[in-house]
Amino acid sequence: MQNDRGFREGEGSFRGHLSVIVPAYNEEEVLPQFHRRLSNVMNSLPNTWEVIYVNDGSSDSTLALLEDLAKEDPHIGVVDLSRNFGKEIAMTAGLDHASADAVIVIDADLQDPPELIRDFVREWQESGVDVVYGKRRSRAGESAVKRLTAHFFYRLIQKVSRVRIPEDTGDFRLMSHRALAALRQLRETHRFMKGLFAWIGFPQKAILYDRDPRFAGTTKFDYWKLWNFALEGITSFTTAPLKIATYFGLLVAALAFVFGTFFIYKTLVYGDPVQGFPTLIVVVLFLGGTQLTFIGVLGEYLGRLFDESKARPLYLIKHLSSAITRPVAQRIMEEPDTAAMPSPALRSAGVVADSKR
């Protein structure tokens, strides 16, 4: 009998199956080197394994490279999405299709070293935690502006969120089958995965590491995308901006009442000719700008409610192939005659797959 960490009772060795999830978008320059390093690490472990590459609508030769790699390596499975849905959704697609005692999420750009996976697995085995995540001790190859904004963002969201989201932590982590099952139940459209990883709870432990520069290619996150990503995280895990708008409105209303009372008294007692037109304009413009700002904050939340109310599938799949090394029982369940009845997580994702082995 196998327990939740992949051990078999009566045996001292680790027999669990591992799934590695790798979202990829226009990563043709780095994929061969990434897979070579990942394979070396995984082959050094005593358990069976598979790697699920998720092609997120790449416009370069990423998909062709993945198909070539899959022909050479039976450990590779490929999920080809119908278009570019974004990294958070691509990651979700990979997690939906994982079948293992533990899953490992890693980016393909080699900023997160695959060699750290050995430490993840060892920590998971020895301590029994459900999540082992990498915490960045340093961030080589990133600008001072990006490091500074990331530093403040993580600490801001820790202050305002009711869920403790670890600072200086990305998506690079290992999750037990139990943690994965819990995460699969969260099907919201606007996905801030770092927050969702923290929201599920369960025992978690950090491992410090130094993040490397990108091996090749260019980052897919410019500052505008990072800004929107930050908004996604804040609006997904806190209502603090709405509370700030409420308290600021109450403060302005109180000050307006005090000043209004003062001017009425002054006019009735002393008389006061019409004065202060510039002051009036400044006050009106200030209040108008403040109102528009907080209407925009309200609109951010309403827009997300609108998107969730449509209940569209998170993603659609153009093509799906499973790793040959996937456990036999799982592959039998995925044969064409049963593939039309996907699991609840896949049904909610709206999977439309062209399965091929």
C-alpha positions as CSV (number, residue, x, y, z in Angstrom):
1,M,0.0,0.0,0.0
2,Q,1.3,3.4,-0.9
3,N,1.0,6.4,1.4
4,D,0.6,10.1,0.5
5,R,4.3,10.6,0.1
6,G,4.9,7.8,-2.3
7,F,6.4,5.2,0.1
8,R,5.3,1.6,0.1
9,E,4.6,0.1,3.4
10,G,7.2,-2.4,4.4
11,E,9.8,-0.9,2.0
12,G,12.3,1.8,2.7
13,S,12.7,3.2,-0.8
14,F,10.7,5.9,-2.5
15,R,8.5,4.6,-5.3
16,G,6.2,7.6,-6.0
17,H,5.5,9.0,-9.5
18,L,6.3,12.7,-10.1
19,S,4.8,15.0,-12.7
20,V,6.7,18.2,-13.7
21,I,4.6,21.0,-15.1
22,V,6.3,23.4,-17.5
23,P,4.3,26.2,-19.1
24,A,6.0,27.4,-22.3
25,Y,5.4,30.5,-24.5
26,N,7.9,31.2,-27.3
27,E,10.7,29.4,-25.5
28,E,12.4,27.8,-28.6
29,E,15.8,29.1,-27.6
30,V,15.9,27.6,-24.2
31,L,13.9,24.4,-24.4
32,P,16.6,21.9,-25.5
33,Q,19.0,23.0,-22.7
34,F,16.2,23.1,-20.2
35,H,15.0,19.6,-21.0
36,R,18.5,18.2,-20.9
37,R,19.1,19.6,-17.4
38,L,15.6,18.6,-16.2
39,S,16.1,15.0,-17.5
40,N,19.5,14.7,-15.7
41,V,17.9,15.7,-12.4
42,M,14.8,13.5,-12.8
43,N,16.8,10.4,-13.9
44,S,18.9,10.8,-10.8
45,L,15.9,10.3,-8.6
46,P,14.6,6.8,-7.7
47,N,11.0,7.3,-8.7
48,T,9.2,7.3,-12.0
49,W,8.4,10.6,-13.6
50,E,6.8,12.5,-16.4
51,V,7.1,16.1,-17.6
52,I,4.0,17.9,-19.0
53,Y,4.9,20.8,-21.3
54,V,2.0,23.2,-21.8
55,N,2.3,25.1,-25.1
56,D,0.5,28.4,-24.4
57,G,-0.2,29.4,-28.0
58,S,3.4,30.0,-29.0
59,S,4.1,31.7,-32.3
60,D,7.6,30.4,-32.8
61,S,8.7,26.8,-33.1
62,T,8.2,25.9,-29.5
63,L,5.5,23.3,-30.3
64,A,7.5,21.6,-33.0
65,L,10.5,21.4,-30.6
66,L,8.2,19.8,-28.0
67,E,6.9,17.3,-30.5
68,D,10.4,16.3,-31.5
69,L,11.5,16.0,-27.9
70,A,8.5,13.8,-27.2
71,K,9.5,11.4,-30.0
72,E,12.9,10.9,-28.3
73,D,11.8,10.9,-24.7
74,P,8.9,8.8,-23.4
75,H,8.7,10.9,-20.3
76,I,7.2,13.9,-22.2
77,G,3.6,14.7,-22.5
78,V,2.4,17.9,-24.3
79,V,-0.8,20.0,-23.7
80,D,-1.2,22.3,-26.7
81,L,-3.7,25.1,-25.9
82,S,-5.9,26.5,-28.6
83,R,-4.5,30.0,-28.1
84,N,-2.4,32.1,-25.7
85,F,-4.3,32.1,-22.4
86,G,-1.5,33.4,-20.2
87,K,0.9,31.7,-17.8
88,E,-1.4,31.3,-14.9
89,I,-4.0,29.5,-17.1
90,A,-1.3,27.4,-18.8
91,M,0.0,26.4,-15.4
92,T,-3.5,25.4,-14.4
93,A,-3.9,23.3,-17.6
94,G,-0.8,21.4,-16.7
95,L,-1.9,20.8,-13.1
96,D,-5.3,19.5,-14.3
97,H,-3.5,16.9,-16.4
98,A,-1.0,15.8,-13.9
99,S,-1.3,12.3,-12.4
100,A,1.3,11.7,-9.7
101,D,2.1,11.4,-6.0
102,A,3.6,14.9,-6.3
103,V,3.8,17.6,-8.9
104,I,6.6,20.1,-9.5
105,V,5.9,23.5,-11.2
106,I,8.9,25.2,-12.9
107,D,9.4,27.8,-15.7
108,A,11.3,26.9,-18.8
109,D,13.6,29.9,-18.8
110,L,16.2,28.3,-16.4
111,Q,16.0,31.1,-14.0
112,D,14.9,28.5,-11.5
113,P,17.5,25.8,-11.4
114,P,16.0,22.3,-12.0
115,E,18.8,20.8,-9.8
116,L,16.8,22.2,-6.8
117,I,14.1,19.6,-7.4
118,R,16.3,17.0,-5.6
119,D,16.1,19.2,-2.5
120,F,12.3,19.6,-2.9
121,V,11.8,15.8,-3.2
122,R,14.1,15.1,-0.2
123,E,12.4,17.7,2.0
124,W,8.9,16.4,1.0
125,Q,10.0,12.8,1.8
126,E,11.7,13.6,5.1
127,S,9.5,16.2,6.7
128,G,6.1,15.2,5.2
129,V,5.1,18.7,4.3
130,D,2.6,19.1,1.4
131,V,4.3,22.0,-0.3
132,V,8.0,22.7,-0.7
133,Y,8.6,26.0,-2.5
134,G,11.7,27.9,-3.6
135,K,12.3,31.3,-1.9
136,R,14.6,33.6,-3.8
137,R,17.7,34.7,-1.9
138,S,19.0,36.8,-4.8
139,R,17.6,37.7,-8.3
140,A,20.5,37.8,-10.8
141,G,19.9,39.3,-14.2
142,E,17.0,41.6,-13.1
143,S,17.0,45.3,-13.1
144,A,17.1,47.3,-9.8
145,V,13.7,48.7,-10.6
146,K,12.2,45.2,-11.0
147,R,13.8,44.0,-7.8
148,L,12.6,47.0,-5.9
149,T,9.0,46.8,-7.1
150,A,8.9,43.1,-6.5
151,H,10.2,43.7,-2.9
152,F,7.5,46.2,-2.2
153,F,4.7,44.3,-3.9
154,Y,5.2,41.1,-1.9
155,R,5.3,43.0,1.4
156,L,2.3,45.1,0.5
157,I,0.2,42.1,-0.3
158,Q,1.2,40.5,2.9
159,K,0.0,43.5,4.8
160,V,-3.4,43.8,3.1
161,S,-4.3,40.2,2.4
162,R,-5.9,37.8,4.9
163,V,-3.9,35.0,3.3
164,R,-0.1,34.9,4.1
165,I,1.6,34.9,0.7
166,P,5.3,34.2,1.1
167,E,7.5,37.1,-0.1
168,D,10.2,36.6,-2.7
169,T,8.5,33.4,-3.9
170,G,7.5,32.5,-7.4
171,D,5.7,29.4,-8.8
172,F,8.7,27.1,-8.5
173,R,7.5,24.4,-6.0
174,L,6.5,20.8,-5.2
175,M,3.0,19.9,-4.2
176,S,1.7,16.6,-2.8
177,H,-1.2,14.9,-4.3
178,R,-3.4,16.2,-1.5
179,A,-2.4,19.8,-2.1
180,L,-2.9,19.3,-5.9
181,A,-6.4,17.9,-5.3
182,A,-7.3,21.0,-3.2
183,L,-5.9,23.4,-5.7
184,R,-7.9,21.8,-8.6
185,Q,-11.1,22.8,-6.8
186,L,-10.3,26.5,-7.3
187,R,-11.7,27.4,-10.7
188,E,-11.8,31.2,-10.7
189,T,-11.1,32.9,-14.0
190,H,-8.8,35.6,-12.6
191,R,-6.0,33.4,-11.3
192,F,-3.2,34.7,-9.1
193,M,-1.4,31.4,-8.6
194,K,1.0,32.5,-5.9
195,G,-2.0,33.4,-3.8
196,L,-3.9,30.2,-4.6
197,F,-0.9,28.1,-3.6
198,A,-1.0,29.9,-0.2
199,W,-4.8,29.8,0.1
200,I,-5.1,26.1,0.2
201,G,-3.0,25.9,3.3
202,F,-1.5,22.6,4.4
203,P,2.1,22.3,5.8
204,Q,4.5,24.2,3.6
205,K,8.3,24.8,3.8
206,A,10.6,27.2,1.9
207,I,14.0,26.4,0.5
208,L,16.3,29.3,-0.2
209,Y,18.1,29.5,-3.5
210,D,19.8,32.1,-5.8
211,R,17.8,32.8,-9.0
212,D,19.8,32.8,-12.2
213,P,19.5,35.1,-15.2
214,R,17.4,33.9,-18.0
215,F,19.4,31.4,-20.1
216,A,18.2,32.6,-23.5
217,G,15.4,34.5,-25.1
218,T,13.5,37.5,-23.6
219,T,11.1,37.9,-20.7
220,K,7.4,37.8,-21.6
221,F,6.6,40.2,-18.7
222,D,7.1,43.9,-19.4
223,Y,6.4,46.5,-16.8
224,W,2.8,47.0,-18.0
225,K,2.1,43.3,-17.6
226,L,3.7,43.2,-14.2
227,W,1.5,46.2,-13.2
228,N,-1.6,44.3,-14.2
229,F,-0.3,41.2,-12.6
230,A,0.0,43.1,-9.3
231,L,-3.5,44.4,-9.7
232,E,-4.7,40.8,-10.2
233,G,-3.0,39.7,-7.0
234,I,-4.4,42.6,-4.9
235,T,-8.0,42.4,-6.2
236,S,-8.0,38.6,-5.9
237,F,-7.0,38.4,-2.3
238,T,-8.1,41.6,-0.6
239,T,-10.8,44.2,-0.5
240,A,-8.5,46.7,1.0
241,P,-8.7,49.2,-1.9
242,L,-12.5,49.3,-1.4
243,K,-12.1,49.9,2.3
244,I,-9.6,52.7,1.6
245,A,-12.1,54.3,-0.7
246,T,-14.8,54.1,2.0
247,Y,-12.6,55.5,4.7
248,F,-11.2,58.3,2.5
249,G,-14.8,59.2,1.4
250,L,-15.9,59.4,5.1
251,L,-12.9,61.6,5.9
252,V,-13.5,64.0,3.0
253,A,-17.2,64.1,4.0
254,A,-16.4,64.9,7.6
255,L,-13.9,67.7,6.6
256,A,-16.5,69.1,4.1
257,F,-19.1,69.2,6.9
258,V,-16.7,71.0,9.3
259,F,-15.6,73.6,6.6
260,G,-19.2,74.0,5.5
261,T,-20.4,74.8,9.0
262,F,-17.5,77.2,9.4
263,F,-18.3,79.2,6.2
264,I,-22.1,79.3,7.0
265,Y,-21.3,80.7,10.5
266,K,-18.8,83.2,9.0
267,T,-21.3,84.4,6.4
268,L,-24.2,84.8,8.8
269,V,-22.2,86.5,11.6
270,Y,-19.7,88.6,9.7
271,G,-20.9,88.6,6.1
272,D,-18.6,87.5,3.4
273,P,-18.4,88.7,-0.2
274,V,-17.8,86.1,-2.9
275,Q,-14.1,85.2,-2.8
276,G,-11.8,82.2,-3.2
277,F,-12.7,81.2,-6.8
278,P,-9.3,79.5,-7.4
279,T,-9.6,77.6,-4.1
280,L,-13.1,76.4,-5.2
281,I,-11.7,75.2,-8.5
282,V,-8.9,73.3,-6.8
283,V,-11.3,71.6,-4.4
284,V,-13.7,70.6,-7.1
285,L,-11.0,69.2,-9.3
286,F,-9.5,67.3,-6.4
287,L,-12.8,65.8,-5.3
288,G,-13.6,65.0,-9.0
289,G,-10.3,63.2,-9.5
290,T,-10.7,61.3,-6.2
291,Q,-14.2,60.1,-7.2
292,L,-13.0,59.0,-10.6
293,T,-10.1,57.1,-9.1
294,F,-12.3,55.2,-6.7
295,I,-14.9,54.6,-9.3
296,G,-12.1,52.9,-11.2
297,V,-11.2,50.8,-8.2
298,L,-14.8,49.7,-7.9
299,G,-14.8,49.0,-11.7
300,E,-11.8,46.6,-11.3
301,Y,-13.8,44.5,-8.8
302,L,-17.0,44.7,-10.8
303,G,-15.2,43.7,-14.0
304,R,-13.9,40.6,-12.2
305,L,-17.4,39.7,-11.0
306,F,-18.6,40.1,-14.6
307,D,-15.9,37.8,-15.9
308,E,-16.6,35.2,-13.2
309,S,-20.4,35.3,-13.9
310,K,-19.9,34.2,-17.5
311,A,-18.5,30.9,-16.3
312,R,-16.5,30.3,-19.4
313,P,-14.0,27.4,-19.5
314,L,-10.5,28.4,-18.3
315,Y,-8.9,27.1,-21.4
316,L,-9.4,24.9,-24.5
317,I,-7.0,22.3,-25.8
318,K,-6.1,21.8,-29.4
319,H,-4.0,18.7,-28.9
320,L,-3.1,16.5,-26.0
321,S,-0.5,13.7,-25.7
322,S,0.4,11.8,-22.5
323,A,3.8,10.6,-21.5
324,I,4.4,6.9,-22.1
325,T,5.9,6.7,-18.6
326,R,2.6,7.7,-17.0
327,P,1.3,4.9,-14.7
328,V,-0.5,2.2,-16.8
329,A,-3.8,2.4,-14.9
330,Q,-3.9,6.2,-15.6
331,R,-3.1,5.7,-19.3
332,I,-5.9,3.1,-19.6
333,M,-8.4,5.6,-18.2
334,E,-7.3,8.1,-20.9
335,E,-7.9,5.8,-23.9
336,P,-10.2,7.3,-26.5
337,D,-13.3,5.4,-25.4
338,T,-13.1,7.0,-21.9
339,A,-11.4,10.3,-22.8
340,A,-14.9,11.8,-23.6
341,M,-15.6,11.7,-19.8
342,P,-12.9,13.8,-18.2
343,S,-12.5,14.3,-14.5
344,P,-14.5,17.1,-12.8
345,A,-11.5,19.5,-12.9
346,L,-11.2,18.9,-16.6
347,R,-14.9,19.3,-17.3
348,S,-14.9,22.7,-15.5
349,A,-11.9,23.6,-17.7
350,G,-13.8,23.0,-20.8
351,V,-11.3,20.5,-22.3
352,V,-11.7,19.8,-26.0
353,A,-8.9,17.4,-26.7
354,D,-7.6,15.6,-29.8
355,S,-5.8,12.8,-27.9
356,K,-3.0,11.0,-29.5
357,R,-0.4,8.6,-28.1
